[in-house]
Amino acid sequence: MLNIIAYILGLISLVIVIPATIPLLGWANWIALPFIVLGAIVGQISSKNGGRNFCLIVLVIAAIRLSIGGGII
């Protein structure tokens, strides 16, 4: 059950992160980061690793986009 919750939190954050790759929308990654971290924590508590790994992949995408834009743009 916790793995499904981690997947859902990862999907919510992915829906926010994908449009945030457009220039001038990088600030949306800051909105997605709490969902990603919460999903990774819930996925860590779960007995399976799929939800946690999915959240970590979304985290890498958001972190790369934030580093390219200097954290804001």
DRENMARKE-731669 format. One line per 5 residues: number of its first residue (from 0); for each residue x, y, z of N, C-alpha, C, CB. Coordinates in Angstrom, 1 decimal, always signed. Glycine has a CB too. Example, Ala and Ser with C-alpha at 12.3 -4.5 7.8 and 13.67 -1.06 7.14 Angstrom:
2
0) +13.2:-5.7:+7.8:+12.3:-4.5:+7.8:+13.2:-3.3:+7.8:+11.3:-4.5:+9.0 ~ +12.8:-2.2:+7.1:+13.7:-1.1:+7.1:+12.9:+0.0:+7.9:+14.1:-0.6:+5.7
//
This chain:
73
0) +0.8:-1.2:+0.0:+0.0:+0.0:+0.0:+0.9:+1.3:+0.0:-0.9:+0.0:+1.2 ~ +1.9:+1.3:+0.8:+2.8:+2.4:+0.8:+3.5:+2.6:-0.5:+3.8:+2.3:+1.9 ~ +3.8:+1.5:-1.2:+4.4:+1.7:-2.5:+3.5:+2.4:-3.5:+4.8:+0.3:-3.1 ~ +2.2:+2.1:-3.5:+1.2:+2.7:-4.3:+1.1:+4.2:-4.0:-0.2:+2.1:-4.2 ~ +1.2:+4.6:-2.7:+1.1:+6.0:-2.3:+2.4:+6.7:-2.8:+1.1:+6.1:-0.8
5) +3.5:+6.0:-2.8:+4.8:+6.6:-3.3:+4.7:+6.8:-4.8:+6.0:+5.7:-3.0 ~ +4.1:+5.9:-5.5:+3.9:+6.1:-7.0:+3.0:+7.2:-7.3:+3.3:+4.8:-7.6 ~ +1.9:+7.4:-6.5:+0.9:+8.5:-6.7:+1.6:+9.8:-6.4:-0.3:+8.3:-5.8 ~ +2.4:+9.9:-5.4:+3.1:+11.1:-5.1:+4.1:+11.4:-6.2:+3.8:+11.1:-3.7 ~ +4.7:+10.4:-6.7:+5.7:+10.6:-7.8:+5.0:+11.0:-9.1:+6.4:+9.3:-8.1
10) +3.8:+10.5:-9.4:+3.1:+10.9:-10.6:+2.6:+12.4:-10.4:+1.9:+10.0:-10.8 ~ +2.1:+12.8:-9.2:+1.7:+14.1:-9.0:+2.9:+15.1:-9.2:+1.2:+14.3:-7.6 ~ +4.1:+14.7:-8.7:+5.2:+15.6:-8.9:+5.7:+15.6:-10.3:+6.3:+15.1:-8.0 ~ +5.6:+14.4:-11.0:+6.0:+14.4:-12.4:+5.1:+15.3:-13.3:+5.9:+13.0:-13.0 ~ +3.8:+15.3:-13.0:+2.9:+16.2:-13.7:+3.3:+17.7:-13.5:+1.4:+16.0:-13.2
15) +3.9:+18.0:-12.4:+4.3:+19.4:-12.1:+5.7:+19.6:-12.8:+4.4:+19.7:-10.6 ~ +6.6:+18.6:-12.7:+8.0:+18.8:-13.2:+8.0:+18.9:-14.7:+8.8:+17.6:-12.7 ~ +7.2:+18.1:-15.4:+7.3:+18.1:-16.9:+7.0:+19.5:-17.5:+6.3:+17.1:-17.5 ~ +6.0:+20.2:-17.1:+5.8:+21.6:-17.7:+6.9:+22.6:-17.1:+4.4:+22.1:-17.3 ~ +7.5:+22.2:-16.0:+8.5:+23.1:-15.4:+9.8:+23.1:-16.2:+8.8:+22.7:-14.0
20) +9.9:+22.2:-17.2:+11.1:+22.2:-18.1:+11.0:+23.4:-19.1:+11.2:+20.9:-18.8 ~ +9.9:+24.0:-19.3:+9.7:+25.1:-20.2:+10.4:+26.3:-19.5:+8.2:+25.4:-20.5 ~ +11.2:+27.1:-20.3:+11.8:+28.3:-19.8:+10.8:+29.2:-19.0:+12.5:+29.0:-20.8 ~ +11.3:+29.8:-18.0:+10.5:+30.7:-17.1:+9.5:+30.0:-16.2:+9.9:+31.7:-17.9 ~ +9.4:+28.7:-16.2:+8.5:+27.9:-15.4:+9.3:+27.0:-14.4:+7.6:+27.1:-16.2
25) +10.6:+27.3:-14.2:+11.4:+26.5:-13.3:+11.0:+26.6:-11.9:+12.8:+26.9:-13.5 ~ +10.3:+27.7:-11.5:+9.9:+27.8:-10.1:+8.9:+26.7:-9.7:+9.2:+29.2:-9.9 ~ +8.3:+26.1:-10.7:+7.3:+25.0:-10.4:+8.0:+23.8:-9.8:+6.5:+24.6:-11.6 ~ +9.3:+23.6:-10.1:+10.0:+22.5:-9.5:+10.1:+22.7:-8.0:+11.5:+22.5:-10.0 ~ +10.1:+23.9:-7.4:+10.2:+24.1:-6.0:+8.8:+23.6:-5.4:+10.4:+25.6:-5.6
30) +7.7:+23.7:-6.1:+6.5:+23.2:-5.7:+6.4:+21.7:-5.7:+5.3:+23.8:-6.5 ~ +7.1:+21.1:-6.6:+7.1:+19.6:-6.8:+8.1:+19.0:-5.8:+7.5:+19.2:-8.2 ~ +9.1:+19.6:-5.3:+10.1:+19.0:-4.4:+9.5:+18.4:-3.1:+11.1:+20.0:-4.1 ~ +8.6:+19.1:-2.4:+8.0:+18.4:-1.2:+7.3:+17.1:-1.5:+7.1:+19.4:-0.5 ~ +6.6:+17.1:-2.7:+5.9:+15.8:-3.1:+6.9:+14.7:-3.4:+5.0:+16.1:-4.3
35) +8.0:+15.1:-4.0:+9.0:+14.1:-4.4:+9.7:+13.6:-3.1:+10.1:+14.7:-5.3 ~ +10.0:+14.4:-2.2:+10.7:+14.0:-1.0:+9.7:+13.1:-0.1:+11.2:+15.2:-0.2 ~ +8.5:+13.5:+0.0:+7.5:+12.8:+0.7:+7.3:+11.4:+0.1:+6.2:+13.5:+0.8 ~ +7.2:+11.4:-1.3:+7.1:+10.1:-1.9:+8.3:+9.2:-1.7:+6.9:+10.3:-3.4 ~ +9.5:+9.8:-1.7:+10.7:+9.0:-1.5:+10.7:+8.4:-0.1:+12.0:+9.8:-1.8
40) +10.3:+9.2:+0.9:+10.3:+8.7:+2.3:+9.2:+7.6:+2.4:+9.9:+9.9:+3.2 ~ +8.0:+7.8:+1.9:+7.0:+6.8:+1.9:+7.5:+5.5:+1.2:+5.7:+7.3:+1.3 ~ +8.2:+5.7:+0.1:+8.7:+4.5:-0.7:+9.8:+3.8:+0.1:+9.2:+5.0:-2.0 ~ +10.5:+4.5:+0.9:+11.6:+3.9:+1.7:+11.0:+3.0:+2.8:+12.5:+5.0:+2.3 ~ +9.9:+3.5:+3.3:+9.2:+2.7:+4.4:+8.6:+1.5:+3.8:+8.1:+3.6:+5.1
45) +8.2:+1.5:+2.5:+7.5:+0.4:+1.9:+8.4:-0.8:+1.8:+7.0:+0.8:+0.5 ~ +7.9:-2.0:+1.6:+8.7:-3.2:+1.4:+9.2:-3.3:+0.0:+7.8:-4.4:+1.8 ~ +8.7:-2.6:-0.9:+9.2:-2.6:-2.3:+9.9:-1.4:-2.6:+8.0:-2.9:-3.3 ~ +10.7:-1.4:-3.7:+11.5:-0.2:-4.0:+11.0:+0.6:-5.2:+12.9:-0.7:-4.3 ~ +10.0:+0.1:-5.9:+9.6:+0.7:-7.1:+9.2:+2.2:-7.0:+8.5:+0.0:-7.7
50) +8.3:+2.5:-6.0:+7.8:+3.8:-5.8:+8.9:+4.8:-5.4:+6.8:+3.8:-4.7 ~ +9.8:+4.3:-4.5:+11.0:+5.1:-4.1:+11.9:+5.4:-5.3:+11.8:+4.4:-3.0 ~ +12.2:+4.4:-6.1:+13.0:+4.6:-7.3:+12.4:+5.6:-8.2:+13.3:+3.3:-7.9 ~ +11.1:+5.5:-8.4:+10.4:+6.4:-9.4:+10.5:+7.8:-8.9:+8.9:+6.0:-9.5 ~ +10.3:+8.0:-7.6:+10.4:+9.4:-7.0:+11.9:+9.9:-7.1:+10.0:+9.4:-5.5
55) +12.8:+9.1:-6.9:+14.2:+9.5:-7.1:+14.6:+9.9:-8.5:+15.2:+8.4:-6.6 ~ +14.0:+9.2:-9.5:+14.2:+9.6:-10.9:+13.6:+10.9:-11.1:+13.6:+8.5:-11.8 ~ +12.4:+11.2:-10.6:+11.8:+12.5:-10.8:+12.6:+13.6:-10.1:+10.3:+12.5:-10.3 ~ +13.1:+13.2:-8.9:+14.0:+14.2:-8.2:+15.2:+14.5:-9.0:+14.4:+13.6:-6.9 ~ +15.8:+13.6:-9.7:+17.0:+13.9:-10.5:+16.6:+14.8:-11.7:+17.6:+12.6:-11.1
60) +15.5:+14.6:-12.3:+15.0:+15.4:-13.4:+14.8:+16.9:-12.9:+13.7:+14.9:-14.0 ~ +14.1:+17.0:-11.7:+13.9:+18.3:-11.2:+15.2:+19.0:-10.8:+12.9:+18.2:-10.0 ~ +16.1:+18.3:-10.2:+17.4:+18.9:-9.7:+18.2:+19.3:-10.9:+18.2:+17.9:-8.9 ~ +18.2:+18.6:-12.0:+19.0:+19.0:-13.2:+18.3:+20.3:-13.7:+19.0:+17.9:-14.3 ~ +17.0:+20.3:-13.8:+16.4:+21.5:-14.4:+16.6:+22.7:-13.5:+14.9:+21.2:-14.5
65) +16.6:+22.5:-12.2:+16.9:+23.6:-11.3:+18.3:+24.1:-11.4:+16.6:+23.2:-9.8 ~ +19.2:+23.2:-11.6:+20.6:+23.6:-11.7:+20.9:+24.3:-13.0:+21.6:+22.4:-11.5 ~ +20.2:+23.9:-14.0:+20.4:+24.6:-15.3:+19.8:+26.1:-15.2:+19.6:+23.8:-16.4 ~ +18.7:+26.2:-14.5:+18.1:+27.5:-14.4:+18.6:+28.4:-13.3:+16.6:+27.4:-14.3 ~ +19.6:+27.9:-12.6:+20.1:+28.7:-11.5:+19.2:+28.7:-10.3:+20.3:+30.1:-11.9
70) +18.3:+27.8:-10.2:+17.4:+27.7:-9.0:+16.1:+28.4:-9.1:+18.1:+28.1:-7.9 ~ +16.0:+29.3:-10.0:+14.7:+30.1:-10.1:+14.1:+30.0:-11.5:+15.0:+31.5:-9.8 ~ +14.8:+30.3:-12.5:+14.2:+30.4:-13.8:+14.0:+29.1:-14.5:+15.1:+31.3:-14.7
//
